[in-house]
Amino acid sequence: MLEIVSKLSLTAASFHPGPFVRLWGFLLLACRLNCLPEGLMVVFAPGRPCAHQAFEEETKSYGGEIAVDLLELSTERLRLRTPRIEDADAIQSIVTDPRVALTTASIPHPYPDDGARGFILHVQSVASRDRRNLAMVLLDRKDVIGMIGYQIKDMEAELAYIVSPVHWRRGYATEACREIIAYIFGATEAEAVTARAMTANTASEAVLRKAGLRWQSELPVVLPVRSGTFPTSCWRLSRDEFQRL
């Protein structure tokens, strides 16, 4: 979500050929972005103005629509924005790390040389309100530390993300998930946000739970890129449930 370099499933589970964020469509037509073992919860403030609302209002004051390639969301510590070519080295470094690739549904390992550049160009070309892939950027240092995105199909937005291992267990994934979920329900017609995760990836399941999603079911998912079948948990947050958070 995000269609990241090879699309990890936001919970290391987006593996089956379903409506998931197609990150590296140009490389892997069904790439999925999945969440890495990321960590601690960041306090969520229900009812606070969403950063995307302020951005949209500012844009509208000039009488224009929001350019999809200019969308930016802000949290206490992160800026979520469309990736740029200059982000290629940082993204390449993240997806080539086996700790990231091997917990995803379709990021190949080893990863193609310079694959991140093609991924970025693809993401820029397909961006729309129903399909976003945003870089996670630290506000204080401007470093790209991951990707997050979603794709809407049948009125449900499937969420996905990856985070650099250097920044695991600091609450960044939870923080980014909460912000993009607020954006989805505030700016799109989606009636629910869904995600999947390998059951072995308990940290990813914890992120989804903290972001407000609820466990729905567990099923085995065949992952050709990982050469096996993996137990996967399915998660969901409806619009009504979100409004009650």
C-alpha positions in Angstrom: 0.0 0.0 0.0 0.2 0.4 -1.3 1.8 -1.7 -3.8 5.3 -1.8 -2.6 8.2 -3.1 -4.4 6.7 -6.4 -4.6 3.7 -5.9 -2.6 3.8 -7.3 0.8 0.4 -8.0 2.2 -0.4 -5.6 4.9 -0.4 -8.3 7.2 1.9 -10.7 5.8 -1.1 -12.3 4.5 -2.2 -10.9 1.3 -1.2 -13.8 -0.6 -4.1 -15.2 -2.5 -5.1 -13.7 -5.8 -7.6 -11.3 -4.4 -8.1 -7.6 -4.5 -4.9 -6.5 -2.9 -2.7 -3.5 -3.4 -0.7 -4.1 -6.6 2.6 -2.6 -5.9 4.9 -3.9 -8.4 2.4 -4.6 -11.1 5.0 -4.0 -13.7 7.3 -6.6 -12.1 4.8 -9.0 -10.5 1.3 -8.5 -11.8 -0.1 -9.8 -8.5 2.4 -8.4 -6.1 1.3 -8.0 -2.6 2.5 -5.8 0.2 2.5 -7.3 3.6 3.2 -6.1 7.0 6.4 -6.7 8.8 6.9 -7.4 12.4 6.3 -3.9 13.6 5.4 -2.7 16.9 4.2 -0.5 19.6 0.9 1.2 19.7 0.7 5.0 19.3 -2.2 6.6 21.0 -5.1 7.2 18.7 -7.1 10.3 19.2 -10.7 9.7 18.0 -12.2 12.8 16.5 -9.0 14.7 15.9 -8.9 16.5 12.5 -7.2 14.2 10.0 -4.2 15.6 8.2 -5.6 14.8 4.8 -8.6 16.9 5.6 -6.4 20.0 6.2 -4.5 19.2 3.0 -7.7 19.0 0.9 -9.1 22.2 2.4 -5.9 24.0 1.6 -5.9 22.7 -2.0 -9.6 23.5 -2.5 -9.0 27.1 -1.3 -7.1 27.5 -4.6 -10.1 26.2 -6.5 -8.4 22.9 -7.5 -8.7 19.2 -7.1 -6.1 17.2 -5.1 -3.4 15.9 -7.5 -3.0 12.3 -6.7 0.7 12.6 -6.9 0.7 15.4 -4.4 -1.3 13.7 -1.7 0.4 13.9 1.7 -0.9 12.7 5.1 0.8 13.6 8.3 0.9 12.0 11.7 2.8 12.9 14.9 6.0 11.4 13.5 5.4 10.6 9.9 4.6 12.0 6.5 2.9 9.6 4.1 3.3 10.7 0.5 3.6 9.3 -3.0 7.1 7.8 -3.5 9.6 9.7 -5.6 12.4 8.5 -7.8 14.9 9.8 -5.3 13.4 7.3 -2.8 14.5 4.3 -4.9 17.7 3.5 -3.0 15.9 3.5 0.4 13.0 1.4 -0.9 15.4 -1.0 -2.6 17.3 -1.4 0.6 14.1 -2.3 2.5 12.7 -4.9 0.1 16.0 -6.7 -0.5 16.3 -7.4 3.2 15.3 -11.0 3.8 13.6 -10.1 7.0 11.2 -8.1 5.0 10.9 -10.1 1.8 10.4 -13.5 3.4 7.5 -12.3 5.5 5.6 -11.1 2.4 3.3 -12.8 0.0 5.2 -12.0 -3.2 8.4 -10.0 -2.9 11.0 -12.2 -4.5 14.2 -12.8 -2.8 16.7 -11.9 -4.1 14.9 -8.9 -5.5 15.7 -7.5 -9.0 18.4 -4.9 -9.2 17.0 -1.4 -9.5 13.5 -2.9 -9.1 12.4 -0.1 -6.8 12.8 2.5 -9.5 10.3 0.7 -11.7 8.0 0.2 -8.8 7.9 3.9 -8.1 7.2 4.8 -11.7 4.3 2.2 -11.7 2.9 3.6 -8.4 2.9 7.1 -9.8 1.2 6.0 -13.0 -1.7 4.2 -11.3 -2.4 6.5 -8.3 -6.0 7.3 -7.7 -8.4 7.8 -4.8 -9.2 4.1 -4.9 -5.6 3.0 -5.1 -2.8 4.6 -3.0 0.8 3.6 -2.3 2.6 6.0 0.0 6.1 6.2 1.3 6.5 6.4 5.1 8.8 9.3 5.8 10.2 10.4 9.2 9.2 14.0 9.8 12.3 14.8 11.8 14.9 13.2 9.5 13.1 12.9 6.2 14.2 9.2 5.9 12.0 6.8 4.0 11.3 3.9 6.4 8.6 1.9 4.6 5.6 1.9 2.4 1.8 1.7 3.1 -1.1 1.4 0.7 -4.5 0.1 -0.2 -6.6 -0.8 -3.1 -10.4 -0.7 -3.2 -12.5 -3.4 -4.8 -16.1 -4.3 -4.2 -16.3 -1.4 -1.7 -13.6 -2.8 0.5 -10.1 -1.4 0.8 -7.3 -4.0 1.3 -4.5 -2.6 3.3 -0.8 -3.4 3.1 2.5 -2.1 4.3 6.2 -2.8 5.0 8.6 -1.2 7.4 12.4 -1.2 7.5 13.7 -3.6 10.2 15.8 -0.7 11.5 12.5 0.9 12.6 10.5 -2.1 13.8 8.9 -2.0 17.3 8.6 1.8 17.4 4.9 2.0 16.5 5.4 3.5 13.0 3.2 0.8 11.3 0.3 1.3 13.7 0.6 5.1 13.4 0.6 4.9 9.6 -2.2 2.4 9.5 -4.5 4.6 11.7 -3.9 7.6 9.5 -4.5 5.9 6.2 -7.6 4.1 7.6 -8.9 7.6 8.6 -8.2 8.8 5.0 -9.9 5.8 3.4 -13.1 6.4 5.4 -12.9 10.1 5.0 -12.1 10.4 1.3 -13.4 7.2 -0.4 -16.7 5.3 -0.6 -15.2 2.1 0.9 -17.4 0.4 3.5 -14.6 -1.5 5.1 -10.9 -1.9 5.4 -9.5 -5.4 5.3 -6.0 -7.0 5.7 -4.4 -10.4 6.0 -1.3 -11.7 7.9 0.6 -14.9 8.3 -0.4 -16.2 11.7 3.3 -16.7 12.5 3.7 -12.9 12.2 2.1 -12.1 15.5 3.6 -8.6 15.5 1.7 -7.8 12.3 -1.5 -9.1 13.8 -0.9 -6.9 16.8 -0.5 -3.9 14.6 -3.9 -4.6 12.9 -5.6 -5.1 16.2 -4.2 -1.8 17.5 -5.3 0.0 14.3 -8.9 -1.1 15.1 -9.3 -4.1 12.8 -11.0 -7.3 14.1 -10.0 -10.9 13.5 -12.4 -12.6 11.1 -11.0 -16.0 10.2 -8.0 -18.1 9.5 -7.2 -20.1 6.3 -4.3 -21.7 4.5 -2.9 -19.6 1.7 -0.6 -20.9 -1.1 2.3 -18.5 -1.7 4.2 -19.5 -4.9 6.9 -17.0 -4.3 7.5 -18.5 -0.8 7.2 -22.0 -2.2 4.6 -23.1 0.4 1.3 -22.8 2.1 1.0 -20.5 5.1 -1.8 -20.2 7.7 -3.2 -16.7 7.3 -5.5 -14.6 9.5 -8.1 -12.3 7.9 -9.0 -8.9 9.5 -11.7 -6.3 8.9 -12.9 -2.9 10.1 -16.2 -1.6 8.9 -17.1 2.0 8.4 -19.6 1.8 11.3 -17.1 0.2 13.6 -14.5 2.9 12.7 -17.0 5.6 13.6 -17.4 4.1 17.0 -13.7 4.0 17.8 
